[in-house]
Amino acid sequence: MADKSNLNGIPVFRIEDNPDGHLMFYVKKYRPENGTHYLHAHECIQINYVYSGKAAHVIHNKKYDLVKGDIFVIPPNVPHQIQPAGVSDTEIVEFEFDPKFINEFLNDLKKGESFWDFAYIEPFLVEEHSVRPRFNLVGKIQCETENIFNEILREYENREPGFDLIIRSLLLKLLVMAGREFTKSISNSKSAKLFERHSDAIKGAIRYIEENYTLDLNIDTVAKKFHLSPSFFGYLFKSLTSKTFKEYITGLRIAKASEMLKHTDDLVINICYESGFNNVNHFNRTFKQIIGMTPGQYRKRFMNGNSQ
């Protein structure tokens, strides 16, 4: 798999770089000693599950041990690496997919409370600094998860008519199951009572932000809309999402701007305003601070990567 672009010098792989690059997903079972040992990232979403043995996952400059039953999700453009742990029987399943593969189902998934909780508190489809290293599955759910991955691998290998539809349905089932397990797991966390009492308000606020990120939003008006004081709202928001209100909305706007830079020919100044910023200089500084390069450099690098 040849890297086509990089993020602050870190290789970023595209879904098209895989052997089946014409598909919107890629599945493989591999041994860590045969994997990508250097720090890298992916433009797609990646789900990994540890079938057997042990390994290590390096993310955010920290190393976490992996054991059988661990499942971890890496959002796009998050640097990480899997390292062998000197155990020869370790096997990991890696499932990469373009978000567009399930885009039409995301709204339905967000209506399912357990998945939505999992989606914005766990690493799935969230910003880099909120990624948790792993989530361990045990007992019946571990067996069910392995059965799903086994069926996905069979469908992927056999390529019978409609295999992509079956794989998509299995992926959706996996995501919903993971959401349910996450909902159960938070009952033991220190923020469980806060989450139980105020999750509707915070989830509502997140939905509102995602639908209105182009507006001039501030914590006072959003907190008032959900009948909370700004200070308490800010505390809840940070407790349940690991981000401040400002960090969340800034990250969302930069993500939207990145997509427009990659997929449209709009001028940078237009993208600035369309993504919710009201000052071009501030937009350029913020973009470079988060992405590591200016909007113009980002677009040029993406275009050069696509032309190779």
PyMOL commands that set and color helices and strands:
alter all, ss='L'
color gray80, all
select helices_A, chain A and resi 15-17+32-34+99-101+103-111+113-121+128-130+139-158+163-188+192-212+219-225+230-241+245-263+268-274+280-291+295-307
alter helices_A, ss='H'
color red, helices_A
select strands_A, chain A and resi 5-7+10-13+25-30+41-42+45-52+54-59+62-67+70-74+80-84+91-97+135-136
alter strands_A, ss='S'
color yellow, strands_A
deselect
rebuild
show_as cartoon
